[in-house]
Amino acid sequence: MRAFLPQYNLQRPVSLAEGLQLLHDQPGRFRPFAGGTDLMVLFNAGKLPAGDFLDISRFEELKGIEVSDSEVRLGALVTYQEILHHPVLQDEFPNLVQAAFWTGAAAIQNRGTLGGNAANASPAADTPPALLSYGARIELVSGQGRRSLDYSSFHLDYKKTALRPDELIAALIVPRPTQPRFHYYRKVGTRKAQAISKVCLAACADGGRVRLGFGAVAPVPAACPQLSDVLTRLGRNPLQAEVRQALHQEVTPIDDIRSNREYRRRVAENLLDQMWSEYLKWSP
């Protein structure tokens, strides 16, 4: 059942400065609204609480992909389609491109934004595992200035982030590689397309350092630092018992409408095995 439209108030400032002023003057009142691909699902189902929304879709300062010698800066309003068709991302960050490809159909990919996917804070979202695998940082902006966090510390708990009421996500930043690296991204869902993830694993390895990003196996997108450290110490050797022990400590799935914890735990083990098998065959 669709929600009742007159119960909602949408403000449409034309600049980032104007939007940040609204958030500063009335902290906690406005909920940012960009592509709306998550919020409109709730609205159409009659489950979106009535309230005040802030349309940030016209903020030019939050748009665009900037490439420097050391990093790629993706504005919060960058869409999945922009990610899919960017040559540097295709070449150097295939996990992120693959995540964008698996995120909905073309209509969603044209409207949905990278910043919105992070702000929505779903542990089953497709892009967070890829960002974690690349050691991304997230930049937050308010009327008081900007601050940068490791993306692995942005998600605090289920649907809870480090974003303050007066802040917006400005950008996601990924460091460019300085040497050849191994990439792995695999999403398991009910179908091969347009399905919410049951389990997702992204991995990246360079210079012996292994970084992971798991989706849908914990209250937040999970970097699994203990497991990553064990794999890094292991080098290019077959998996050992301590790897599975570390996995079980950091992968804590739940039962829900899409799957159950035992299935998710087993699939996480299988994906890790598959990833490592491909890593052992990889030649830099």
URQUIWO-V315291 format. One record per residue. N is the residue number from 1. RES is the residue in three letters. PHI is phi as a letter, one per 20 degrees, with the letter a starting at -180 (NA if undefined). PSI is psi as a letter, one per 20 degrees, with the letter a starting at -180 (* if undefined). D_LAST is the distance of its C-alpha to the last C-alpha in Angstrom with 1 decimal. Layout:
n:N res:RES phi:PHI psi:PSI d_last:D_LAST
n:N res:RES phi:PHI psi:PSI d_last:D_LAST
//
This chain:
n:1 res:MET phi:NA psi:p d_last:53.5
n:2 res:ARG phi:f psi:q d_last:52.7
n:3 res:ALA phi:f psi:r d_last:53.5
n:4 res:PHE phi:e psi:o d_last:56.5
n:5 res:LEU phi:g psi:g d_last:55.3
n:6 res:PRO phi:f psi:i d_last:58.2
n:7 res:GLN phi:f psi:i d_last:57.0
n:8 res:TYR phi:d psi:q d_last:54.0
n:9 res:ASN phi:c psi:p d_last:53.8
n:10 res:LEU phi:d psi:o d_last:51.0
n:11 res:GLN phi:e psi:q d_last:50.9
n:12 res:ARG phi:c psi:m d_last:49.1
n:13 res:PRO phi:f psi:q d_last:48.8
n:14 res:VAL phi:e psi:i d_last:47.5
n:15 res:SER phi:c psi:q d_last:45.5
n:16 res:LEU phi:f psi:g d_last:43.2
n:17 res:ALA phi:g psi:g d_last:45.8
n:18 res:GLU phi:f psi:g d_last:48.5
n:19 res:GLY phi:f psi:g d_last:46.4
n:20 res:LEU phi:f psi:h d_last:45.5
n:21 res:GLN phi:f psi:g d_last:49.3
n:22 res:LEU phi:f psi:g d_last:50.2
n:23 res:LEU phi:f psi:h d_last:47.8
n:24 res:HIS phi:f psi:g d_last:49.2
n:25 res:ASP phi:f psi:h d_last:52.8
n:26 res:GLN phi:c psi:m d_last:52.5
n:27 res:PRO phi:g psi:p d_last:49.7
n:28 res:GLY phi:n psi:i d_last:48.8
n:29 res:ARG phi:f psi:g d_last:50.9
n:30 res:PHE phi:e psi:q d_last:48.3
n:31 res:ARG phi:d psi:p d_last:45.3
n:32 res:PRO phi:f psi:q d_last:42.8
n:33 res:PHE phi:c psi:o d_last:42.4
n:34 res:ALA phi:d psi:e d_last:39.8
n:35 res:GLY phi:f psi:h d_last:38.6
n:36 res:GLY phi:m psi:j d_last:40.7
n:37 res:THR phi:f psi:h d_last:38.7
n:38 res:ASP phi:e psi:g d_last:39.2
n:39 res:LEU phi:f psi:h d_last:42.6
n:40 res:MET phi:f psi:h d_last:44.2
n:41 res:VAL phi:f psi:g d_last:43.3
n:42 res:LEU phi:f psi:h d_last:45.4
n:43 res:PHE phi:f psi:g d_last:48.1
n:44 res:ASN phi:f psi:h d_last:48.5
n:45 res:ALA phi:e psi:i d_last:48.8
n:46 res:GLY phi:m psi:k d_last:51.4
n:47 res:LYS phi:d psi:j d_last:49.3
n:48 res:LEU phi:e psi:o d_last:48.5
n:49 res:PRO phi:g psi:p d_last:50.8
n:50 res:ALA phi:f psi:q d_last:53.1
n:51 res:GLY phi:r psi:b d_last:52.6
n:52 res:ASP phi:d psi:p d_last:51.4
n:53 res:PHE phi:c psi:q d_last:48.2
n:54 res:LEU phi:d psi:o d_last:46.6
n:55 res:ASP phi:f psi:o d_last:45.1
n:56 res:ILE phi:d psi:j d_last:42.2
n:57 res:SER phi:f psi:i d_last:40.9
n:58 res:ARG phi:e psi:j d_last:42.4
n:59 res:PHE phi:f psi:o d_last:40.9
n:60 res:GLU phi:f psi:h d_last:39.0
n:61 res:GLU phi:f psi:i d_last:37.6
n:62 res:LEU phi:d psi:j d_last:35.5
n:63 res:LYS phi:d psi:r d_last:34.0
n:64 res:GLY phi:n psi:q d_last:31.2
n:65 res:ILE phi:d psi:o d_last:27.5
n:66 res:GLU phi:d psi:p d_last:27.0
n:67 res:VAL phi:d psi:p d_last:23.8
n:68 res:SER phi:d psi:a d_last:23.7
n:69 res:ASP phi:f psi:h d_last:21.2
n:70 res:SER phi:d psi:i d_last:20.4
n:71 res:GLU phi:b psi:r d_last:21.1
n:72 res:VAL phi:c psi:p d_last:22.3
n:73 res:ARG phi:d psi:o d_last:25.8
n:74 res:LEU phi:d psi:o d_last:27.0
n:75 res:GLY phi:g psi:q d_last:30.8
n:76 res:ALA phi:g psi:h d_last:32.3
n:77 res:LEU phi:e psi:j d_last:33.9
n:78 res:VAL phi:f psi:p d_last:30.8
n:79 res:THR phi:e psi:r d_last:31.0
n:80 res:TYR phi:f psi:h d_last:28.6
n:81 res:GLN phi:f psi:h d_last:29.2
n:82 res:GLU phi:f psi:g d_last:28.2
n:83 res:ILE phi:f psi:g d_last:24.9
n:84 res:LEU phi:g psi:h d_last:24.4
n:85 res:HIS phi:d psi:j d_last:25.1
n:86 res:HIS phi:e psi:p d_last:23.4
n:87 res:PRO phi:f psi:h d_last:20.8
n:88 res:VAL phi:f psi:g d_last:18.9
n:89 res:LEU phi:f psi:h d_last:18.9
n:90 res:GLN phi:f psi:h d_last:17.8
n:91 res:ASP phi:e psi:g d_last:14.8
n:92 res:GLU phi:d psi:i d_last:13.8
n:93 res:PHE phi:c psi:l d_last:15.7
n:94 res:PRO phi:f psi:h d_last:15.7
n:95 res:ASN phi:f psi:g d_last:17.1
n:96 res:LEU phi:f psi:h d_last:20.1
n:97 res:VAL phi:f psi:g d_last:20.7
n:98 res:GLN phi:f psi:g d_last:20.7
n:99 res:ALA phi:f psi:g d_last:23.1
n:100 res:ALA phi:f psi:h d_last:25.3
n:101 res:PHE phi:f psi:h d_last:25.4
n:102 res:TRP phi:e psi:i d_last:26.7
n:103 res:THR phi:e psi:n d_last:29.2
n:104 res:GLY phi:m psi:a d_last:32.5
n:105 res:ALA phi:e psi:a d_last:33.8
n:106 res:ALA phi:g psi:h d_last:33.9
n:107 res:ALA phi:f psi:g d_last:36.9
n:108 res:ILE phi:f psi:g d_last:35.3
n:109 res:GLN phi:f psi:h d_last:32.1
n:110 res:ASN phi:f psi:h d_last:34.4
n:111 res:ARG phi:d psi:h d_last:36.3
n:112 res:GLY phi:f psi:q d_last:34.2
n:113 res:THR phi:d psi:q d_last:32.6
n:114 res:LEU phi:f psi:g d_last:29.7
n:115 res:GLY phi:f psi:h d_last:32.1
n:116 res:GLY phi:f psi:h d_last:34.5
n:117 res:ASN phi:f psi:h d_last:31.9
n:118 res:ALA phi:f psi:g d_last:31.3
n:119 res:ALA phi:f psi:h d_last:35.1
n:120 res:ASN phi:f psi:h d_last:36.1
n:121 res:ALA phi:l psi:k d_last:34.3
n:122 res:SER phi:e psi:p d_last:33.9
n:123 res:PRO phi:f psi:i d_last:31.7
n:124 res:ALA phi:e psi:j d_last:30.9
n:125 res:ALA phi:f psi:q d_last:29.8
n:126 res:ASP phi:e psi:h d_last:26.6
n:127 res:THR phi:e psi:h d_last:25.1
n:128 res:PRO phi:g psi:g d_last:25.5
n:129 res:PRO phi:g psi:h d_last:22.8
n:130 res:ALA phi:f psi:g d_last:20.2
n:131 res:LEU phi:f psi:g d_last:21.6
n:132 res:LEU phi:f psi:h d_last:21.4
n:133 res:SER phi:f psi:h d_last:17.8
n:134 res:TYR phi:d psi:j d_last:17.2
n:135 res:GLY phi:m psi:l d_last:19.8
n:136 res:ALA phi:f psi:q d_last:22.3
n:137 res:ARG phi:d psi:q d_last:25.7
n:138 res:ILE phi:c psi:p d_last:28.9
n:139 res:GLU phi:d psi:p d_last:31.7
n:140 res:LEU phi:d psi:q d_last:35.3
n:141 res:VAL phi:c psi:q d_last:38.3
n:142 res:SER phi:b psi:a d_last:42.0
n:143 res:GLY phi:f psi:i d_last:45.1
n:144 res:GLN phi:e psi:i d_last:44.5
n:145 res:GLY phi:p psi:b d_last:41.1
n:146 res:ARG phi:c psi:q d_last:37.4
n:147 res:ARG phi:b psi:q d_last:35.4
n:148 res:SER phi:c psi:p d_last:31.7
n:149 res:LEU phi:c psi:q d_last:30.3
n:150 res:ASP phi:f psi:p d_last:27.1
n:151 res:TYR phi:f psi:h d_last:26.8
n:152 res:SER phi:f psi:i d_last:26.6
n:153 res:SER phi:d psi:j d_last:30.2
n:154 res:PHE phi:f psi:g d_last:31.7
n:155 res:HIS phi:e psi:o d_last:32.5
n:156 res:LEU phi:e psi:h d_last:35.3
n:157 res:ASP phi:a psi:a d_last:36.7
n:158 res:TYR phi:g psi:p d_last:37.4
n:159 res:LYS phi:l psi:k d_last:38.1
n:160 res:LYS phi:c psi:p d_last:38.4
n:161 res:THR phi:c psi:r d_last:36.4
n:162 res:ALA phi:e psi:j d_last:36.8
n:163 res:LEU phi:f psi:p d_last:38.2
n:164 res:ARG phi:e psi:r d_last:41.7
n:165 res:PRO phi:g psi:h d_last:44.6
n:166 res:ASP phi:e psi:j d_last:44.8
n:167 res:GLU phi:d psi:q d_last:41.0
n:168 res:LEU phi:c psi:q d_last:38.8
n:169 res:ILE phi:f psi:p d_last:35.0
n:170 res:ALA phi:e psi:g d_last:34.2
n:171 res:ALA phi:a psi:r d_last:30.4
n:172 res:LEU phi:d psi:p d_last:27.0
n:173 res:ILE phi:c psi:p d_last:24.5
n:174 res:VAL phi:c psi:p d_last:20.7
n:175 res:PRO phi:f psi:p d_last:18.8
n:176 res:ARG phi:f psi:q d_last:16.3
n:177 res:PRO phi:f psi:q d_last:12.7
n:178 res:THR phi:d psi:i d_last:12.4
n:179 res:GLN phi:b psi:r d_last:8.7
n:180 res:PRO phi:g psi:q d_last:5.7
n:181 res:ARG phi:b psi:q d_last:6.7
n:182 res:PHE phi:e psi:p d_last:7.7
n:183 res:HIS phi:c psi:q d_last:11.2
n:184 res:TYR phi:b psi:p d_last:14.1
n:185 res:TYR phi:b psi:p d_last:17.7
n:186 res:ARG phi:b psi:p d_last:20.7
n:187 res:LYS phi:d psi:p d_last:24.3
n:188 res:VAL phi:d psi:p d_last:27.1
n:189 res:GLY phi:c psi:a d_last:30.6
n:190 res:THR phi:f psi:h d_last:33.8
n:191 res:ARG phi:c psi:r d_last:32.8
n:192 res:LYS phi:e psi:i d_last:29.7
n:193 res:ALA phi:b psi:q d_last:31.0
n:194 res:GLN phi:l psi:l d_last:33.1
n:195 res:ALA phi:c psi:q d_last:33.1
n:196 res:ILE phi:f psi:p d_last:32.9
n:197 res:SER phi:f psi:p d_last:30.1
n:198 res:LYS phi:e psi:g d_last:31.1
n:199 res:VAL phi:b psi:q d_last:27.7
n:200 res:CYS phi:c psi:q d_last:24.5
n:201 res:LEU phi:c psi:p d_last:21.2
n:202 res:ALA phi:d psi:q d_last:18.4
n:203 res:ALA phi:b psi:q d_last:15.3
n:204 res:CYS phi:b psi:p d_last:12.6
n:205 res:ALA phi:c psi:p d_last:10.3
n:206 res:ASP phi:b psi:p d_last:8.9
n:207 res:GLY phi:l psi:k d_last:9.7
n:208 res:GLY phi:n psi:i d_last:11.0
n:209 res:ARG phi:e psi:p d_last:13.4
n:210 res:VAL phi:d psi:p d_last:14.2
n:211 res:ARG phi:c psi:p d_last:16.6
n:212 res:LEU phi:c psi:q d_last:18.7
n:213 res:GLY phi:b psi:o d_last:21.4
n:214 res:PHE phi:d psi:q d_last:24.0
n:215 res:GLY phi:c psi:q d_last:26.9
n:216 res:ALA phi:m psi:k d_last:30.3
n:217 res:VAL phi:c psi:j d_last:30.2
n:218 res:ALA phi:b psi:r d_last:31.9
n:219 res:PRO phi:f psi:h d_last:34.5
n:220 res:VAL phi:c psi:r d_last:31.8
n:221 res:PRO phi:g psi:p d_last:28.2
n:222 res:ALA phi:d psi:p d_last:26.6
n:223 res:ALA phi:f psi:h d_last:23.8
n:224 res:CYS phi:l psi:m d_last:24.4
n:225 res:PRO phi:f psi:h d_last:23.7
n:226 res:GLN phi:f psi:g d_last:24.8
n:227 res:LEU phi:f psi:g d_last:22.6
n:228 res:SER phi:f psi:g d_last:19.6
n:229 res:ASP phi:f psi:g d_last:20.6
n:230 res:VAL phi:f psi:g d_last:21.0
n:231 res:LEU phi:f psi:h d_last:17.6
n:232 res:THR phi:f psi:g d_last:16.1
n:233 res:ARG phi:f psi:h d_last:18.4
n:234 res:LEU phi:f psi:h d_last:17.5
n:235 res:GLY phi:m psi:b d_last:14.0
n:236 res:ARG phi:e psi:l d_last:12.2
n:237 res:ASN phi:c psi:q d_last:15.7
n:238 res:PRO phi:g psi:q d_last:17.9
n:239 res:LEU phi:f psi:q d_last:19.9
n:240 res:GLN phi:c psi:r d_last:23.1
n:241 res:ALA phi:g psi:h d_last:26.5
n:242 res:GLU phi:f psi:h d_last:26.1
n:243 res:VAL phi:f psi:g d_last:23.4
n:244 res:ARG phi:f psi:h d_last:26.0
n:245 res:GLN phi:f psi:g d_last:28.6
n:246 res:ALA phi:f psi:h d_last:26.7
n:247 res:LEU phi:f psi:g d_last:26.2
n:248 res:HIS phi:f psi:h d_last:29.9
n:249 res:GLN phi:f psi:h d_last:30.9
n:250 res:GLU phi:d psi:i d_last:29.0
n:251 res:VAL phi:e psi:o d_last:29.2
n:252 res:THR phi:c psi:m d_last:32.9
n:253 res:PRO phi:f psi:r d_last:33.7
n:254 res:ILE phi:c psi:r d_last:37.2
n:255 res:ASP phi:e psi:p d_last:39.3
n:256 res:ASP phi:b psi:a d_last:40.0
n:257 res:ILE phi:f psi:h d_last:41.1
n:258 res:ARG phi:e psi:h d_last:37.6
n:259 res:SER phi:a psi:a d_last:36.7
n:260 res:ASN phi:c psi:r d_last:37.4
n:261 res:ARG phi:f psi:h d_last:35.8
n:262 res:GLU phi:f psi:g d_last:35.3
n:263 res:TYR phi:f psi:g d_last:33.5
n:264 res:ARG phi:f psi:g d_last:31.3
n:265 res:ARG phi:f psi:g d_last:30.5
n:266 res:ARG phi:f psi:g d_last:29.7
n:267 res:VAL phi:f psi:h d_last:27.5
n:268 res:ALA phi:g psi:g d_last:25.6
n:269 res:GLU phi:f psi:g d_last:25.0
n:270 res:ASN phi:f psi:g d_last:24.0
n:271 res:LEU phi:f psi:h d_last:21.5
n:272 res:LEU phi:f psi:g d_last:20.0
n:273 res:ASP phi:f psi:g d_last:19.9
n:274 res:GLN phi:f psi:g d_last:18.3
n:275 res:MET phi:g psi:g d_last:15.6
n:276 res:TRP phi:f psi:h d_last:14.8
n:277 res:SER phi:f psi:g d_last:14.9
n:278 res:GLU phi:f psi:h d_last:12.3
n:279 res:TYR phi:f psi:g d_last:10.0
n:280 res:LEU phi:f psi:h d_last:10.8
n:281 res:LYS phi:e psi:i d_last:9.8
n:282 res:TRP phi:f psi:p d_last:6.5
n:283 res:SER phi:d psi:o d_last:3.8
n:284 res:PRO phi:g psi:* d_last:0.0
//
